[in-house]
Amino acid sequence: MRSDGRAWHGGRVLVCEDNLLMAEAVSDFLRECGLEPIGPSGELESAMRMARERALDGAVLDINLKGWRCFPVCAILSARRIPFIFLTGYSDLSTIPMEYRGAPVIIKPFATAEMKEALAQMLGLPDGGSLPDHFPPPVRH
């Protein structure tokens, strides 16, 4: 259950990831969680358009989208009060602007327990709700 008492099923989560296999792994994981993946988008312009126009409950963002940082997407989501998670292959997180450093960061390949916890935090689930305990191993970026 969400903190507001509603079931979590059907929540819409934007997926911004330029690696097709990783985007599919994230989207599949979201579906297993009862969520609706929006996208995926692997390009900054497309991601920005979806962040502006789509009804969203959250987002999973790769920091590097084909050489462009996702931070313009973060600005749009923040203005709309839509929470997000960073998913990155980089261990140096100093490139994240100060205003976004409160967002959860998951290093690829993601561990299902870590993703489960970050999604629960992002969407206001106190204990992970009914998220799955198992999922196929993620693909390296």
C-alpha positions, 0 to 999 in steps of 0.5 A: 500500500502507498502511504495514502492507503491506495494500492501501488498497482498501476503507478506510471514510471518514466524510464530514461535509459539509452541502453536498450537491454537495460531499459527492458530490464528496468521496464520488466522489473517495473511491470513485475512490481505492478507499475506501468513503465512509460517509455523507455526513452534513450534520448534527452529531447524525447525524455524531456517531452515525456517528462513535460507531457505524460502523467507520471508518478515517478521516474528512473533516469540514467544520468548519461543519455547518449552523451547528454546529462539527464539533468534537464529532465530532472528540472522538469520533474522537480517542477512537477513534483515528480520524484525520480531515481538515478540509475548509472554506471558511473561511480563518480557522482560528483556530476550530480547538481546539488539540488538533485543529490537527495534522489536515490542513486543506484549503480548498474547493474542494479540489485533487485533489493536495492531497486525495490527499496528505492522504488518504495522510497520514491513512491511512498511505500513504507516497507516495499509493499508487494514488490517482487523478491526475485527477478532475473539478473540485470544486464550490465550497461 
